[in-house]
Amino acid sequence: MFETEIEAGIKGIRVKAEADAGIIVRTCTLTLTREFDTVIANALQGAKKVHAAVKAGDVTSCVIPIDAVLCEIQLDTNGDMLAIGRARGTKATAKAGDEDSPPRIDLEFEFIFTLDAWAFLGRHVGATATLQLNRSQQMLDLEPGPRAEA
């Protein structure tokens, strides 16, 4: 699976500013939350075993590094939309559910700060986000496969 589209709720936003040699770089960390199901387990490399363990109750909480996940983020709230553009995954935190609720996963993505994104997220915490997850070059299978003869 090279691309996966998922939907999740906007849980929160954090802004970080770092100065290095007089250059200030501002980044945002967006936290999204959703049910930890097979769709997201398949989209995140290495999450299938964690999903099975959380679903079975063997694990109550687990942090999965997702720094190899690159994505395009589209945010939508009742027709009010914002395209953040390229974002990089940082971590995913899976939590077990109980009898009344399924397992959940919080996904954190980092992107370059924009005033439009900050204002939108400030107004629409709790909205639905649509993400297009794309594998980075680091995750591609580089082993040579069978080739057609000409």
Secondary structure, DSSP 8 states (H G I E B T S, - for coil): --EEEEEEEEEEEEEEEEEETTEEEEEEEEEEEEE--HHHHHHSTTHHHHHHHHHHTS-SEEEEE-TTEEEEEEEEETTEEEEEEEEEEEEEEEE---SSS--EEEEEEEEE--HHHHHHHHH-TT-EEEEEEEE-GGGS--S-------
